[in-house]
Amino acid sequence: MSHTIVIFGASGDLTSRKLIPALYLLYRKGRLPDATRVVGVSRTEYSHDAWRADLEKTTKQFTGDSFEPKMWAEFAGQVFYQPGDLQDSTDMDRLATFLNELEEGESTRIYYLSTMPKLYPIAVEMLGAAGLADQSAGPRRVVIEKPFGTDLTTAEQLNTRVHKVFAEDHVYRIDHYLGKETVQNLLVLRFGNSIFEPLWNRNYIDHVQITVAEEVVVGRRGGYYDTSGVMRDMVQNHLLQLMMITAMESPVRFDADMVRGEKVKVLEAVRPMTGADFAQNTLRGQYKGYLNEEGVPSNSQTATFTALKLWIDNWRWQGVPFYLRSGKAMSCRTTQIVIQYKEPPLTLFDHCESMEGNRLVIQIQPAEGLQMHIQSKVPDAGMRTRTTDLDFRFRRQFAGDLPDAYQRLLLDAIQGDASLFARSDEVELAWGIVDPILAAWNSPAAPELVTYEAGGWGPDSSTDWMMKQGRQWFDVCPVIH
């Protein structure tokens, strides 16, 4: 059976910067199924050749040394363009005719919605009205980019409208963080190595830190960002996804429904915040200069930094706090998960009042790898100890660059593997955690919105907050080598 990938919003930045380069690299590696076509759909008037010429330039730019003119020419021969407005029923009927003529028989189709989020439900309904969601001529799948709604109500409304056209097992909600090699490696680390699983619980772990720090400021995205903020932009999707994978139980099999079922159980076990919890367990900050960004109101209360403490009330994690932190204008760009083990119960060695607990640091980006911080003896210094790193880096162990997340996720969508895509109940449960926090922040009893200098690790109050709990953030910028 042939495959057709239909990209709505084909003239947009995501298509030229991520989607087409990822599909080209998959073709170059021989990963795409035979007879895979790519069809771009947008209101911009293009011929097939004009679109291919534009894509050649951008693909060469974003793939660098991996770009081979001969290989691109072969790939581009299966790239097509159909001008049309997805809100126009006549244009959608023309698209249906074009696809049927192009495929000449049964074909798997993937509809990728690379459009403005407000068009997602309209696009899905128009696909249904034009008969493009009919499964009788082959599988029909729809890929939806985040954000999946702006709160629980809008997420539920979006899911309801999508499910009227596509069954849940044909809906692929994409979060590119789950396509990163190091996120997938976390599953292998936990469930493919017997030394970690016995220690991955409340008996040995003091707490877990998940940090997604961005060095950049909002810049020209101020108009969008001010309606989103750090909670909607990062916590509801990326940070909660990383928390789920860190905390989930092992599925019986590596099967999409079973993997996603275990992730959902984590969200179901998150303790709801009530009353004073919002002031005690959440922090919010805004970097100095944010109010001067283009499109940001001068009195904006939008948070560009947050730190949260969540509790997962199940057998494995009872009493272990999960600290989630994210911010703009931070010291460096890094995404990392820190598993902080408890200190040894007794200090046996000289010159040491207490020994720091072991620490496992999982670097998601940009220094992909993991480090284990252990205690070792300092040579020729009696029984003095110090923390030493056991350091694994992907770049040192494997040749070549790590594949972009979109390569893995697009290939999974083509093959019908939804393991790394969000399910509807997962999205709604995540909003169920975030919405009450946002509501508390908008209430008269909201925790203070503190400002912080760009180039650090967020507000000083964040450091103080951790110290009062007898803990400290792992504030270390990764060294890339």
C-alpha positions in Angstrom: 0.0 0.0 0.0 1.3 3.5 -0.9 1.5 6.4 1.6 0.5 10.0 1.2 1.5 12.8 3.6 -0.8 15.8 3.2 0.6 18.9 4.9 -1.9 21.7 5.5 -0.2 25.1 6.0 2.5 24.0 3.5 3.8 27.5 3.0 4.5 28.0 6.7 7.8 28.0 8.6 7.2 24.6 10.3 6.9 22.8 6.9 10.1 24.2 5.4 12.2 24.2 8.6 11.2 20.9 10.1 8.7 18.7 8.2 10.2 18.5 4.7 13.9 18.3 6.0 12.8 15.4 8.3 11.0 13.6 5.4 14.0 14.1 3.1 16.4 12.7 5.7 14.1 9.7 6.2 14.1 9.1 2.5 17.9 9.5 2.3 18.3 6.8 5.0 15.9 4.5 3.2 13.3 4.7 6.0 10.3 5.9 4.1 8.0 3.2 2.7 8.1 2.8 -1.1 5.7 5.0 -3.0 5.5 7.7 -0.3 4.2 11.0 -1.6 4.1 14.4 0.0 1.4 16.9 -0.9 1.5 20.4 0.3 -1.8 22.4 0.7 -1.9 26.2 1.3 -3.7 29.2 -0.1 -0.4 30.4 -1.6 -0.4 29.9 -5.4 2.4 27.5 -6.3 3.0 25.0 -9.1 4.6 21.7 -8.2 8.0 22.8 -9.6 7.9 26.2 -7.9 7.2 24.6 -4.5 9.9 22.1 -5.0 12.4 24.8 -5.9 11.6 26.8 -2.7 11.9 23.6 -0.6 15.2 22.7 -2.2 16.7 26.0 -0.8 15.3 25.6 2.7 16.0 21.9 2.9 19.6 22.5 1.9 19.8 25.2 4.6 18.4 23.1 7.4 20.1 19.7 6.6 23.6 21.1 5.9 26.1 18.4 4.9 23.3 15.8 4.7 21.9 17.4 1.6 22.7 15.6 -1.6 21.4 17.1 -4.9 20.9 13.8 -6.6 19.0 12.3 -3.6 16.9 15.5 -3.3 15.9 15.3 -6.9 14.7 11.7 -6.4 12.7 12.7 -3.3 11.3 15.9 -4.9 9.9 13.8 -7.7 7.3 12.6 -5.1 6.5 16.1 -3.7 3.4 17.8 -5.0 1.5 21.0 -4.3 -2.3 21.6 -4.4 -3.4 25.3 -3.8 -6.5 25.6 -1.7 -8.2 27.0 1.4 -9.0 24.4 3.9 -12.1 26.4 4.9 -13.4 26.3 1.3 -15.5 23.2 0.6 -14.9 23.6 -3.2 -11.1 23.6 -2.6 -11.3 20.6 -0.4 -13.3 18.7 -3.0 -10.6 19.6 -5.5 -8.0 18.2 -3.1 -9.9 15.0 -2.8 -10.0 14.6 -6.5 -6.3 15.3 -6.8 -5.4 12.8 -4.2 -7.5 10.1 -5.7 -6.0 10.6 -9.1 -2.5 10.7 -7.6 -2.9 7.5 -5.6 -4.8 5.3 -8.0 -6.0 2.9 -5.4 -5.8 2.2 -1.7 -3.3 4.3 0.2 -2.5 5.3 3.8 -3.0 9.0 4.2 -1.6 11.2 7.0 -3.1 14.7 7.3 -0.6 17.0 9.1 -2.2 20.1 10.4 0.6 22.7 10.3 -1.8 25.6 10.6 -2.9 28.1 13.2 -4.4 26.2 16.2 -7.8 27.9 15.8 -8.2 26.1 12.5 -7.7 22.6 13.9 -11.4 21.8 14.4 -12.4 23.5 11.2 -9.8 21.5 9.2 -10.9 18.2 10.7 -14.6 18.9 10.0 -13.8 19.9 6.4 -11.8 16.7 6.0 -14.9 14.8 7.1 -17.3 16.8 4.9 -15.1 16.2 1.8 -15.0 12.4 2.4 -11.2 12.6 3.1 -11.6 10.8 6.5 -13.3 7.8 5.0 -11.3 4.7 6.2 -12.7 2.4 3.5 -10.0 3.2 1.0 -7.1 2.8 3.5 -6.1 4.2 6.9 -6.7 8.0 7.4 -4.8 9.6 10.2 -4.6 13.2 11.4 -1.6 14.7 13.1 -2.3 17.8 15.3 0.5 20.1 16.5 0.3 21.5 20.0 -1.3 23.5 21.7 -4.2 21.2 22.2 -6.6 23.8 23.5 -5.8 26.7 25.8 -7.5 25.2 28.9 -9.5 22.1 29.9 -12.7 23.4 28.4 -11.2 24.2 25.0 -9.3 20.9 25.0 -12.5 18.9 25.6 -14.3 20.9 22.9 -11.4 20.2 20.4 -11.4 16.5 21.3 -15.2 16.3 20.8 -15.1 17.9 17.4 -12.1 15.8 16.3 -13.7 12.5 17.5 -16.8 13.2 15.4 -14.6 12.7 12.3 -11.7 10.6 13.4 -11.7 7.8 16.0 -9.1 8.3 18.8 -6.7 5.6 17.4 -6.4 7.7 14.2 -5.6 10.9 16.0 -1.9 11.7 16.6 -1.3 14.7 18.9 2.4 15.6 18.5 4.7 16.9 21.1 8.2 17.0 19.6 9.9 16.4 23.0 8.7 12.8 22.9 10.6 12.3 19.6 13.9 13.2 21.1 16.4 10.3 21.3 17.2 11.0 24.9 13.6 11.0 26.0 13.2 7.6 24.4 16.4 6.5 26.0 14.9 7.3 29.4 12.5 4.4 28.7 15.4 2.1 27.8 17.4 3.3 30.8 14.6 2.4 33.2 13.2 -0.7 31.7 16.2 -2.1 29.9 18.6 -2.1 32.8 18.0 -4.1 35.9 20.3 -2.0 38.1 18.0 1.0 38.1 14.5 -0.3 38.6 15.0 -1.5 42.2 16.2 2.0 43.1 13.6 3.9 41.2 11.2 4.6 44.1 10.4 6.4 47.4 12.8 4.1 49.3 15.9 5.5 47.7 14.9 8.8 45.9 14.7 12.0 47.8 13.2 14.1 45.0 13.1 14.6 41.3 13.9 17.8 39.4 12.8 18.5 35.8 14.1 21.7 34.3 13.4 23.1 30.8 15.4 26.4 30.6 15.6 28.7 27.6 18.3 31.2 27.1 16.3 33.3 24.7 13.9 36.1 25.5 10.4 36.3 24.0 11.4 38.8 21.4 8.9 39.3 18.6 6.7 36.5 19.9 5.4 38.8 22.7 1.9 39.0 21.2 1.5 35.2 21.3 3.5 34.5 24.4 1.6 37.0 26.6 -1.6 35.0 26.0 0.2 31.7 26.8 2.9 32.2 29.4 5.2 29.6 30.7 2.4 27.3 32.1 0.6 26.9 28.8 3.8 27.1 26.7 5.9 24.6 28.6 4.4 23.0 31.7 1.1 21.6 30.3 2.9 19.7 27.6 6.7 19.3 27.7 7.3 19.2 31.5 4.3 17.0 32.3 5.3 14.7 29.5 8.8 14.3 30.9 7.4 13.8 34.4 5.1 11.0 33.1 7.9 9.1 31.5 10.1 9.5 34.5 7.3 8.3 36.9 5.3 5.7 34.9 5.2 2.0 35.6 6.5 -0.5 33.1 3.9 -1.4 30.5 3.3 -5.1 29.9 4.4 -4.6 26.3 5.8 -1.6 24.3 2.4 -1.1 22.8 0.9 2.4 22.1 -2.2 1.9 24.3 -0.3 0.3 27.1 2.5 2.9 27.2 0.0 5.7 27.1 -2.2 4.0 29.7 0.7 4.0 32.2 1.4 7.6 31.5 -2.2 8.5 32.2 -2.0 6.7 35.5 0.7 9.1 36.6 -1.5 12.2 35.9 -4.4 10.5 37.7 -2.2 10.2 40.8 -1.0 13.8 40.9 -2.4 15.3 44.2 -4.8 18.2 43.4 -3.7 21.6 44.9 -6.2 23.3 47.2 -6.2 26.4 49.4 -2.7 27.4 50.6 -1.0 24.8 48.3 -0.9 27.3 45.4 1.1 29.8 47.5 3.4 27.2 49.0 4.0 24.9 46.0 4.1 27.3 43.1 6.4 30.2 42.2 6.0 32.6 39.3 8.4 35.2 37.9 8.9 37.6 35.0 12.3 38.5 33.5 13.2 42.2 33.7 12.6 43.7 30.3 9.6 41.5 29.4 7.2 44.4 29.5 9.3 46.2 26.9 9.0 43.3 24.4 7.0 43.9 21.2 3.3 43.1 21.7 3.4 42.8 25.5 1.1 45.1 27.5 2.8 47.4 29.9 0.9 46.0 32.9 1.2 42.3 31.9 1.2 39.8 34.7 2.2 36.9 32.5 4.8 34.6 34.0 7.9 33.8 32.0 9.3 31.5 34.8 7.7 29.0 37.1 8.7 26.4 39.7 6.2 23.9 40.9 6.2 21.1 43.5 3.9 18.2 42.6 3.2 15.0 44.6 2.3 11.7 42.9 0.2 9.8 45.4 0.8 6.2 44.4 2.8 3.3 45.9 6.1 4.0 44.1 6.3 7.8 44.6 4.4 8.6 47.9 6.3 11.3 49.7 8.7 12.1 46.8 8.3 15.6 45.6 8.6 16.3 41.8 10.0 19.8 41.2 9.1 21.2 37.7 10.9 24.4 36.6 10.9 26.4 33.3 11.8 29.9 32.3 12.8 32.3 29.5 16.0 34.4 29.7 17.8 31.8 31.8 21.5 31.1 32.1 21.6 28.6 29.3 19.5 26.4 27.1 19.1 23.0 28.8 16.5 20.3 29.4 17.4 17.9 32.1 15.9 15.5 34.6 17.7 15.1 37.9 17.0 12.0 40.1 18.4 13.0 43.5 19.0 10.0 45.7 18.9 10.1 49.5 22.0 10.7 51.5 23.7 7.6 53.1 22.2 6.9 56.6 25.5 7.1 58.4 28.8 8.9 57.8 31.8 6.6 58.3 34.7 8.6 56.9 37.0 11.3 58.2 36.6 15.0 57.4 33.0 14.6 56.3 30.0 15.7 58.4 27.6 14.4 55.8 27.9 12.8 52.4 25.9 14.1 49.5 23.4 11.7 48.0 24.0 10.2 44.6 22.5 12.0 41.6 21.5 10.8 38.2 21.3 13.6 35.6 19.6 12.8 32.3 20.4 15.5 29.8 17.7 15.7 27.1 19.3 18.6 25.2 21.7 20.0 24.1 24.4 17.8 25.7 22.5 14.6 25.2 23.5 11.9 27.6 23.5 11.1 31.3 25.8 11.5 34.3 25.9 9.6 37.5 27.3 11.5 40.5 28.9 9.2 43.0 31.2 9.5 46.0 34.8 8.4 45.6 38.0 8.7 47.6 40.4 11.5 47.0 43.8 10.0 46.4 46.5 10.5 49.1 44.1 12.3 51.4 43.1 9.8 54.0 39.5 8.8 53.7 38.4 12.2 52.3 35.7 11.8 49.7 34.4 13.9 46.8 31.6 13.7 44.2 32.8 12.2 40.9 31.0 12.0 37.6 30.4 8.9 35.5 29.7 10.6 32.2 28.0 9.1 29.1 27.4 11.3 26.0 25.7 10.3 22.8 28.0 12.4 20.7 31.1 10.5 22.0 29.5 7.0 21.6 27.7 7.3 18.3 28.8 8.8 15.1 26.9 11.6 13.4 24.2 13.9 14.6 21.2 12.7 16.6 18.1 12.6 14.4 15.6 15.4 14.7 12.5 14.5 16.7 10.3 15.0 13.7 12.0 12.2 11.9 11.0 9.7 14.5 7.5 11.1 15.0 6.6 11.3 11.3 7.8 7.8 10.7 5.7 6.5 13.6 2.7 8.3 12.2 3.3 6.7 8.9 3.6 3.3 10.5 0.6 3.7 12.8 2.6 3.7 16.0 1.0 6.2 18.5 3.3 5.3 21.5 5.0 8.7 21.5 1.8 10.8 20.8 -0.6 12.2 23.4 -4.0 10.6 23.9 -7.1 12.7 24.5 -7.5 11.7 28.2 -3.9 12.5 28.8 -4.3 16.0 27.3 -7.4 16.7 29.4 -5.8 15.4 32.6 -2.8 17.7 32.0 -5.0 20.7 31.7 -6.8 19.5 34.8 -3.5 20.1 36.7 -2.6 23.4 35.0 -6.0 25.1 35.1 -6.3 25.4 38.9 -2.8 26.9 39.1 -3.6 29.5 36.5 -6.9 30.3 38.2 -5.1 30.8 41.5 -2.5 33.0 39.8 -5.4 35.2 38.6 -7.1 35.4 42.0 -6.6 38.1 44.7 -4.6 35.6 46.7 -2.1 34.9 43.9 1.5 34.4 44.8 3.7 37.4 44.1 4.9 37.8 40.5 8.6 38.5 41.2 11.1 39.8 38.6 14.4 38.3 37.8 17.5 39.3 35.9 18.1 37.7 32.5 21.0 35.3 32.3 20.6 33.6 35.7 18.5 30.7 37.0 15.3 32.6 37.7 14.2 34.6 40.7 16.3 34.4 43.9 13.1 33.4 45.7 13.3 30.1 43.8 16.6 29.3 45.3 15.4 30.3 48.8 12.3 28.2 48.3 14.3 25.1 47.7 16.7 25.8 50.6 13.9 26.1 53.1 12.9 22.6 52.1 16.5 21.4 52.7 17.2 21.0 49.0 18.9 22.9 46.2 18.4 23.2 42.4 21.0 21.5 40.2 22.0 24.8 38.4 24.7 23.6 36.1 24.9 24.5 32.4 25.8 21.4 30.3 29.2 21.3 28.6 28.8 20.2 25.0 31.7 18.1 23.7 
